[in-house]
């Protein structure tokens, strides 16, 4: 097979987990599916997310979640026709397929348009709350000088990176919760003169991961995002919003798949200590709360004023009332974290590669 697209190919018998790993490795969200050197289909991150939301196991073969309504080019399509199709549908890549299902050529967005990925055609225009009041204990001693939201990523700060991701989706109203080194954060952001509507609100004391949201009860009137100041989700946020609305959620948690390799053989025993099974170096998979949420404005009334209150307390409260809380899945590589040194270094390296 042509080496031009070998790195973006997966076979029909590969699993959803295999596809997630490949997408994270190549930092792309669309791959070709083949069988016996023939084109079978395209698999997107969105296809995988829909399958996971439908509770399909990560071991499910990708051939079981293939869509039929995909866009591809035919051998007699002109380059201008292909270019227009890619532009109209924001296609990361477009394979040219023969009548016998052979892949004749693959056009990649970055080669045609000379930018890394298609720009989003998204107009969410939703308020965004950024939780930026923490001490950044895990990033000491740097956070003795700089607050965590102003930790540098290249020539910019984490706070700027986060706001930029939302601004691409036409989100321009930001509410930033501050406490630790609040004056420094406000001075820095105000000095940038960004074309955004930025409002700071202060905790007079630490109020947990949701307590300060009580200060916004009369200010936010529509669905809004909450984002921790040390994480970025590399995702089309419209898809999160659509999932949230389609399922009538009061809160949607964005969760990332995290895989842990146990470097030992694990044993399973019965009540009497009898061996049931030994598993050599198993992989354990968990869905991790990333620190990004989508909320309906009425949930703000459920947050007590002036009390220490975590977002998990709010979620438990809503669940006890029979309200819907959903989970939107993203891959491990789509979750960029700067909350502790190991993850900060990985995130910095990844973002700098894209500049």
KOLDOGU-167131 format. One record per residue (C-alpha): x, y negated, z; residue number from 0. Coordinates in pm, whole numbers, plus 50000, padded with zeros to 5 digits. Example, Ala and Ser with C-alpha at 12.3 -4.5 7.8 and 13.67 -1.06 7.14 Angstrom:
{x: 51230&y: 50450&z: 50780&seq: 0}
{x: 51367&y: 50106&z: 50714&seq: 1}
// end
This chain:
{x: 50000&y: 50000&z: 50000&seq: 0}
{x: 50111&y: 49649&z: 49915&seq: 1}
{x: 50334&y: 49517&z: 50194&seq: 2}
{x: 50164&y: 49181&z: 50146&seq: 3}
{x: 49880&y: 49289&z: 50374&seq: 4}
{x: 50009&y: 49595&z: 50560&seq: 5}
{x: 50015&y: 49410&z: 50888&seq: 6}
{x: 49642&y: 49335&z: 50865&seq: 7}
{x: 49516&y: 49684&z: 50784&seq: 8}
{x: 49343&y: 49934&z: 51009&seq: 9}
{x: 49209&y: 50280&z: 50927&seq: 10}
{x: 48850&y: 50393&z: 50971&seq: 11}
{x: 48936&y: 50636&z: 51250&seq: 12}
{x: 49106&y: 50367&z: 51460&seq: 13}
{x: 48922&y: 50261&z: 51774&seq: 14}
{x: 48783&y: 49925&z: 51880&seq: 15}
{x: 49071&y: 49907&z: 52130&seq: 16}
{x: 49322&y: 49969&z: 51849&seq: 17}
{x: 49166&y: 49685&z: 51650&seq: 18}
{x: 49180&y: 49447&z: 51947&seq: 19}
{x: 49547&y: 49526&z: 52001&seq: 20}
{x: 49626&y: 49469&z: 51633&seq: 21}
{x: 49444&y: 49134&z: 51626&seq: 22}
{x: 49629&y: 49018&z: 51936&seq: 23}
{x: 49962&y: 49136&z: 51794&seq: 24}
{x: 49926&y: 48949&z: 51464&seq: 25}
{x: 49726&y: 48663&z: 51620&seq: 26}
{x: 49448&y: 48697&z: 51362&seq: 27}
{x: 49077&y: 48766&z: 51396&seq: 28}
{x: 49008&y: 48949&z: 51070&seq: 29}
{x: 49155&y: 49274&z: 50939&seq: 30}
{x: 49103&y: 49508&z: 50643&seq: 31}
{x: 48956&y: 49855&z: 50699&seq: 32}
{x: 49079&y: 50128&z: 50465&seq: 33}
{x: 49050&y: 50504&z: 50417&seq: 34}
{x: 49269&y: 50701&z: 50178&seq: 35}
{x: 49406&y: 50375&z: 50036&seq: 36}
{x: 49056&y: 50258&z: 49944&seq: 37}
{x: 48887&y: 49943&z: 50071&seq: 38}
{x: 48609&y: 50020&z: 50319&seq: 39}
{x: 48533&y: 49682&z: 50472&seq: 40}
{x: 48640&y: 49389&z: 50686&seq: 41}
{x: 48644&y: 49383&z: 51065&seq: 42}
{x: 48626&y: 49055&z: 51254&seq: 43}
{x: 48666&y: 48967&z: 51619&seq: 44}
{x: 48296&y: 48880&z: 51610&seq: 45}
{x: 48209&y: 49233&z: 51498&seq: 46}
{x: 48401&y: 49372&z: 51793&seq: 47}
{x: 48240&y: 49129&z: 52037&seq: 48}
{x: 47891&y: 49226&z: 51918&seq: 49}
{x: 47975&y: 49595&z: 51956&seq: 50}
{x: 48104&y: 49544&z: 52311&seq: 51}
{x: 47795&y: 49339&z: 52404&seq: 52}
{x: 47590&y: 49635&z: 52276&seq: 53}
{x: 47784&y: 49853&z: 52526&seq: 54}
{x: 47973&y: 50051&z: 52265&seq: 55}
{x: 48279&y: 50217&z: 52427&seq: 56}
{x: 48625&y: 50084&z: 52342&seq: 57}
{x: 48704&y: 50429&z: 52200&seq: 58}
{x: 48437&y: 50386&z: 51930&seq: 59}
{x: 48582&y: 50423&z: 51579&seq: 60}
{x: 48579&y: 50101&z: 51377&seq: 61}
{x: 48394&y: 50278&z: 51094&seq: 62}
{x: 48091&y: 50289&z: 51327&seq: 63}
{x: 48069&y: 49910&z: 51358&seq: 64}
{x: 48140&y: 49806&z: 50998&seq: 65}
{x: 47910&y: 49541&z: 50852&seq: 66}
{x: 47777&y: 49577&z: 50498&seq: 67}
{x: 47713&y: 49206&z: 50433&seq: 68}
{x: 48070&y: 49092&z: 50381&seq: 69}
{x: 48223&y: 48855&z: 50129&seq: 70}
{x: 48490&y: 48986&z: 49890&seq: 71}
{x: 48611&y: 48888&z: 49546&seq: 72}
{x: 48581&y: 49093&z: 49227&seq: 73}
{x: 48857&y: 49147&z: 48975&seq: 74}
{x: 48702&y: 48904&z: 48725&seq: 75}
{x: 48657&y: 48618&z: 48975&seq: 76}
{x: 48872&y: 48316&z: 48898&seq: 77}
{x: 49110&y: 48170&z: 49152&seq: 78}
{x: 48893&y: 47857&z: 49179&seq: 79}
{x: 48586&y: 48073&z: 49251&seq: 80}
{x: 48774&y: 48258&z: 49524&seq: 81}
{x: 48912&y: 47937&z: 49672&seq: 82}
{x: 48564&y: 47782&z: 49686&seq: 83}
{x: 48419&y: 48095&z: 49849&seq: 84}
{x: 48692&y: 48092&z: 50112&seq: 85}
{x: 48632&y: 47723&z: 50181&seq: 86}
{x: 48252&y: 47756&z: 50195&seq: 87}
{x: 48259&y: 48051&z: 50434&seq: 88}
{x: 48577&y: 47959&z: 50624&seq: 89}
{x: 48732&y: 48298&z: 50534&seq: 90}
{x: 49066&y: 48383&z: 50697&seq: 91}
{x: 49139&y: 48610&z: 50401&seq: 92}
{x: 48965&y: 48734&z: 50089&seq: 93}
{x: 49049&y: 49070&z: 49930&seq: 94}
{x: 49002&y: 49120&z: 49557&seq: 95}
{x: 48839&y: 49462&z: 49507&seq: 96}
{x: 48827&y: 49672&z: 49188&seq: 97}
{x: 48523&y: 49876&z: 49078&seq: 98}
{x: 48696&y: 50184&z: 49223&seq: 99}
{x: 48738&y: 50009&z: 49563&seq: 100}
{x: 49110&y: 49950&z: 49528&seq: 101}
{x: 49258&y: 49636&z: 49681&seq: 102}
{x: 49410&y: 49443&z: 49392&seq: 103}
{x: 49518&y: 49136&z: 49587&seq: 104}
{x: 49451&y: 48956&z: 49913&seq: 105}
{x: 49430&y: 48577&z: 49938&seq: 106}
{x: 49515&y: 48429&z: 50277&seq: 107}
{x: 49384&y: 48098&z: 50402&seq: 108}
{x: 49726&y: 47969&z: 50510&seq: 109}
{x: 49875&y: 48035&z: 50167&seq: 110}
{x: 49601&y: 47850&z: 49979&seq: 111}
{x: 49524&y: 47563&z: 50215&seq: 112}
{x: 49864&y: 47537&z: 50390&seq: 113}
{x: 49726&y: 47535&z: 50744&seq: 114}
{x: 49734&y: 47828&z: 50984&seq: 115}
{x: 49361&y: 47896&z: 51006&seq: 116}
{x: 49026&y: 47763&z: 50883&seq: 117}
{x: 48900&y: 47456&z: 51063&seq: 118}
{x: 48578&y: 47504&z: 51254&seq: 119}
{x: 48258&y: 47361&z: 51111&seq: 120}
{x: 48097&y: 47340&z: 51453&seq: 121}
{x: 47892&y: 47063&z: 51615&seq: 122}
{x: 47810&y: 47184&z: 51962&seq: 123}
{x: 47819&y: 46838&z: 52122&seq: 124}
{x: 47783&y: 46978&z: 52475&seq: 125}
{x: 47914&y: 46832&z: 52802&seq: 126}
{x: 48232&y: 46990&z: 52936&seq: 127}
{x: 48332&y: 47007&z: 53303&seq: 128}
{x: 48701&y: 47071&z: 53370&seq: 129}
{x: 48787&y: 47188&z: 53721&seq: 130}
{x: 49116&y: 47009&z: 53789&seq: 131}
{x: 49124&y: 46964&z: 54166&seq: 132}
{x: 49335&y: 47262&z: 54273&seq: 133}
{x: 49675&y: 47255&z: 54439&seq: 134}
{x: 49847&y: 47477&z: 54181&seq: 135}
{x: 50013&y: 47678&z: 54460&seq: 136}
{x: 50133&y: 47954&z: 54228&seq: 137}
{x: 50324&y: 47700&z: 54017&seq: 138}
{x: 50528&y: 47552&z: 54299&seq: 139}
{x: 50774&y: 47378&z: 54318&seq: 140}
{x: 50671&y: 47205&z: 53991&seq: 141}
{x: 50326&y: 47123&z: 54129&seq: 142}
{x: 50486&y: 46944&z: 54424&seq: 143}
{x: 50553&y: 46672&z: 54166&seq: 144}
{x: 50297&y: 46724&z: 53888&seq: 145}
{x: 49936&y: 46836&z: 53936&seq: 146}
{x: 49849&y: 47155&z: 53751&seq: 147}
{x: 49638&y: 46983&z: 53478&seq: 148}
{x: 49943&y: 46779&z: 53375&seq: 149}
{x: 50180&y: 47074&z: 53344&seq: 150}
{x: 50348&y: 47030&z: 53002&seq: 151}
{x: 50282&y: 47254&z: 52705&seq: 152}
{x: 50539&y: 47133&z: 52454&seq: 153}
{x: 50491&y: 46756&z: 52427&seq: 154}
{x: 50135&y: 46764&z: 52561&seq: 155}
{x: 49967&y: 46857&z: 52885&seq: 156}
{x: 49739&y: 47150&z: 52957&seq: 157}
{x: 49450&y: 46909&z: 53010&seq: 158}
{x: 49497&y: 46764&z: 52662&seq: 159}
{x: 49510&y: 47112&z: 52508&seq: 160}
{x: 49180&y: 47204&z: 52674&seq: 161}
{x: 49002&y: 46884&z: 52571&seq: 162}
{x: 49131&y: 46919&z: 52216&seq: 163}
{x: 48977&y: 47268&z: 52185&seq: 164}
{x: 48638&y: 47129&z: 52281&seq: 165}
{x: 48675&y: 46813&z: 52072&seq: 166}
{x: 48710&y: 47035&z: 51763&seq: 167}
{x: 48355&y: 47152&z: 51843&seq: 168}
{x: 48239&y: 46789&z: 51856&seq: 169}
{x: 48222&y: 46793&z: 52237&seq: 170}
{x: 48307&y: 46441&z: 52352&seq: 171}
{x: 48157&y: 46409&z: 52704&seq: 172}
{x: 48400&y: 46533&z: 52969&seq: 173}
{x: 48362&y: 46545&z: 53346&seq: 174}
{x: 48689&y: 46616&z: 53525&seq: 175}
{x: 48678&y: 46727&z: 53889&seq: 176}
{x: 48987&y: 46598&z: 54069&seq: 177}
{x: 49129&y: 46608&z: 54421&seq: 178}
{x: 49502&y: 46687&z: 54448&seq: 179}
{x: 49706&y: 46401&z: 54293&seq: 180}
{x: 49382&y: 46259&z: 54152&seq: 181}
{x: 49526&y: 45911&z: 54094&seq: 182}
{x: 49807&y: 46049&z: 53879&seq: 183}
{x: 49567&y: 46256&z: 53665&seq: 184}
{x: 49331&y: 45963&z: 53614&seq: 185}
{x: 49612&y: 45721&z: 53529&seq: 186}
{x: 49770&y: 45960&z: 53277&seq: 187}
{x: 49446&y: 46044&z: 53094&seq: 188}
{x: 49316&y: 45687&z: 53091&seq: 189}
{x: 49648&y: 45567&z: 52950&seq: 190}
{x: 49605&y: 45797&z: 52646&seq: 191}
{x: 49299&y: 45601&z: 52528&seq: 192}
{x: 49144&y: 45917&z: 52382&seq: 193}
{x: 48832&y: 45878&z: 52164&seq: 194}
{x: 48631&y: 46069&z: 52425&seq: 195}
{x: 48390&y: 45983&z: 52702&seq: 196}
{x: 48584&y: 46094&z: 53012&seq: 197}
{x: 48435&y: 46074&z: 53362&seq: 198}
{x: 48631&y: 46164&z: 53675&seq: 199}
{x: 48456&y: 46277&z: 53991&seq: 200}
{x: 48634&y: 46345&z: 54319&seq: 201}
{x: 48599&y: 46601&z: 54591&seq: 202}
{x: 48656&y: 46442&z: 54931&seq: 203}
{x: 48763&y: 46785&z: 55049&seq: 204}
{x: 48822&y: 47122&z: 54878&seq: 205}
{x: 48481&y: 47258&z: 54776&seq: 206}
{x: 48573&y: 47586&z: 54605&seq: 207}
{x: 48533&y: 47677&z: 54239&seq: 208}
{x: 48176&y: 47545&z: 54213&seq: 209}
{x: 48110&y: 47316&z: 54511&seq: 210}
{x: 48208&y: 46996&z: 54331&seq: 211}
{x: 47952&y: 47068&z: 54057&seq: 212}
{x: 47683&y: 46955&z: 54303&seq: 213}
{x: 47805&y: 46599&z: 54234&seq: 214}
{x: 47677&y: 46630&z: 53874&seq: 215}
{x: 47314&y: 46721&z: 53952&seq: 216}
{x: 47171&y: 46399&z: 53812&seq: 217}
{x: 47431&y: 46350&z: 53538&seq: 218}
{x: 47417&y: 46662&z: 53319&seq: 219}
{x: 47085&y: 46733&z: 53150&seq: 220}
{x: 47170&y: 47005&z: 52899&seq: 221}
{x: 47369&y: 47326&z: 52861&seq: 222}
{x: 47732&y: 47264&z: 52954&seq: 223}
{x: 48071&y: 47431&z: 52967&seq: 224}
{x: 48286&y: 47470&z: 53275&seq: 225}
{x: 48656&y: 47534&z: 53216&seq: 226}
{x: 48934&y: 47580&z: 53471&seq: 227}
{x: 49227&y: 47346&z: 53410&seq: 228}
{x: 49478&y: 47630&z: 53369&seq: 229}
{x: 49314&y: 47837&z: 53094&seq: 230}
{x: 49244&y: 47813&z: 52723&seq: 231}
{x: 49012&y: 48047&z: 52533&seq: 232}
{x: 49115&y: 48086&z: 52168&seq: 233}
{x: 48767&y: 48143&z: 52030&seq: 234}
{x: 48493&y: 47977&z: 51828&seq: 235}
{x: 48291&y: 47833&z: 52117&seq: 236}
{x: 47978&y: 47829&z: 51897&seq: 237}
{x: 47969&y: 48208&z: 51925&seq: 238}
{x: 47970&y: 48185&z: 52304&seq: 239}
{x: 47688&y: 47930&z: 52292&seq: 240}
{x: 47481&y: 48140&z: 52048&seq: 241}
{x: 47519&y: 48448&z: 52268&seq: 242}
{x: 47424&y: 48245&z: 52576&seq: 243}
{x: 47105&y: 48112&z: 52415&seq: 244}
{x: 47002&y: 48433&z: 52240&seq: 245}
{x: 47011&y: 48621&z: 52571&seq: 246}
{x: 46845&y: 48343&z: 52773&seq: 247}
{x: 47130&y: 48338&z: 53023&seq: 248}
{x: 47146&y: 48088&z: 53306&seq: 249}
{x: 47523&y: 48143&z: 53324&seq: 250}
{x: 47753&y: 48312&z: 53075&seq: 251}
{x: 48094&y: 48425&z: 53196&seq: 252}
{x: 48372&y: 48450&z: 52939&seq: 253}
{x: 48564&y: 48768&z: 53022&seq: 254}
{x: 48888&y: 48897&z: 52872&seq: 255}
{x: 48990&y: 49259&z: 52835&seq: 256}
{x: 49296&y: 49331&z: 53048&seq: 257}
{x: 49486&y: 49656&z: 53010&seq: 258}
{x: 49710&y: 49803&z: 53277&seq: 259}
{x: 49943&y: 50094&z: 53208&seq: 260}
{x: 50002&y: 50312&z: 53514&seq: 261}
{x: 50362&y: 50438&z: 53478&seq: 262}
{x: 50290&y: 50756&z: 53676&seq: 263}
{x: 50079&y: 51065&z: 53647&seq: 264}
{x: 49755&y: 51020&z: 53841&seq: 265}
{x: 49572&y: 51302&z: 54016&seq: 266}
{x: 49202&y: 51354&z: 54076&seq: 267}
{x: 49095&y: 51583&z: 54359&seq: 268}
{x: 48775&y: 51725&z: 54504&seq: 269}
{x: 48655&y: 51666&z: 54862&seq: 270}
{x: 48859&y: 51964&z: 54982&seq: 271}
{x: 49178&y: 51838&z: 54820&seq: 272}
{x: 49159&y: 52080&z: 54526&seq: 273}
{x: 49311&y: 51946&z: 54205&seq: 274}
{x: 49057&y: 51853&z: 53939&seq: 275}
{x: 49282&y: 51689&z: 53681&seq: 276}
{x: 49616&y: 51518&z: 53619&seq: 277}
{x: 49639&y: 51227&z: 53380&seq: 278}
{x: 49981&y: 51125&z: 53257&seq: 279}
{x: 50044&y: 50748&z: 53255&seq: 280}
{x: 49681&y: 50646&z: 53196&seq: 281}
{x: 49566&y: 50309&z: 53065&seq: 282}
{x: 49316&y: 50128&z: 53282&seq: 283}
{x: 49096&y: 49864&z: 53120&seq: 284}
{x: 48912&y: 49590&z: 53306&seq: 285}
{x: 48706&y: 49288&z: 53206&seq: 286}
{x: 48860&y: 48987&z: 53381&seq: 287}
{x: 48684&y: 48660&z: 53463&seq: 288}
{x: 48882&y: 48404&z: 53263&seq: 289}
{x: 48755&y: 48088&z: 53432&seq: 290}
{x: 48539&y: 47964&z: 53144&seq: 291}
{x: 48159&y: 47952&z: 53175&seq: 292}
{x: 47849&y: 47820&z: 53003&seq: 293}
{x: 47572&y: 47701&z: 53238&seq: 294}
{x: 47219&y: 47570&z: 53219&seq: 295}
{x: 47176&y: 47237&z: 53398&seq: 296}
{x: 46905&y: 47362&z: 53637&seq: 297}
{x: 47154&y: 47590&z: 53815&seq: 298}
{x: 47318&y: 47278&z: 53962&seq: 299}
{x: 47027&y: 47250&z: 54208&seq: 300}
{x: 47132&y: 47586&z: 54355&seq: 301}
{x: 47469&y: 47448&z: 54470&seq: 302}
{x: 47466&y: 47310&z: 54826&seq: 303}
{x: 47598&y: 46956&z: 54862&seq: 304}
{x: 47925&y: 46909&z: 55049&seq: 305}
{x: 47976&y: 47280&z: 55121&seq: 306}
{x: 48259&y: 47508&z: 55014&seq: 307}
{x: 48098&y: 47715&z: 54738&seq: 308}
{x: 48256&y: 47942&z: 54477&seq: 309}
{x: 48111&y: 48007&z: 54134&seq: 310}
{x: 48078&y: 48370&z: 54239&seq: 311}
{x: 47845&y: 48253&z: 54518&seq: 312}
{x: 47634&y: 48074&z: 54258&seq: 313}
{x: 47627&y: 48382&z: 54034&seq: 314}
{x: 47522&y: 48606&z: 54325&seq: 315}
{x: 47249&y: 48359&z: 54419&seq: 316}
{x: 47108&y: 48350&z: 54067&seq: 317}
{x: 47124&y: 48728&z: 54035&seq: 318}
{x: 46931&y: 48767&z: 54363&seq: 319}
{x: 46660&y: 48545&z: 54210&seq: 320}
{x: 46636&y: 48768&z: 53904&seq: 321}
{x: 46804&y: 48511&z: 53676&seq: 322}
{x: 47016&y: 48632&z: 53384&seq: 323}
{x: 47396&y: 48610&z: 53398&seq: 324}
{x: 47572&y: 48731&z: 53084&seq: 325}
{x: 47928&y: 48820&z: 52991&seq: 326}
{x: 48086&y: 48722&z: 52660&seq: 327}
{x: 48395&y: 48935&z: 52578&seq: 328}
{x: 48721&y: 48814&z: 52429&seq: 329}
{x: 49046&y: 48997&z: 52369&seq: 330}
{x: 49339&y: 48975&z: 52607&seq: 331}
{x: 49532&y: 48768&z: 52355&seq: 332}
{x: 49251&y: 48514&z: 52325&seq: 333}
{x: 49289&y: 48421&z: 52693&seq: 334}
{x: 49578&y: 48180&z: 52748&seq: 335}
{x: 49661&y: 48125&z: 53114&seq: 336}
{x: 49902&y: 47889&z: 53286&seq: 337}
{x: 49801&y: 47956&z: 53646&seq: 338}
{x: 50123&y: 48136&z: 53738&seq: 339}
{x: 50476&y: 48134&z: 53602&seq: 340}
{x: 50474&y: 48458&z: 53402&seq: 341}
{x: 50154&y: 48370&z: 53217&seq: 342}
{x: 50256&y: 48005&z: 53178&seq: 343}
{x: 50574&y: 48107&z: 52992&seq: 344}
{x: 50376&y: 48338&z: 52760&seq: 345}
{x: 50119&y: 48069&z: 52688&seq: 346}
{x: 50381&y: 47805&z: 52619&seq: 347}
{x: 50562&y: 48036&z: 52378&seq: 348}
{x: 50241&y: 48127&z: 52197&seq: 349}
{x: 50115&y: 47771&z: 52158&seq: 350}
{x: 50454&y: 47637&z: 52046&seq: 351}
{x: 50464&y: 47899&z: 51769&seq: 352}
{x: 50146&y: 47750&z: 51625&seq: 353}
{x: 50275&y: 47393&z: 51610&seq: 354}
// end
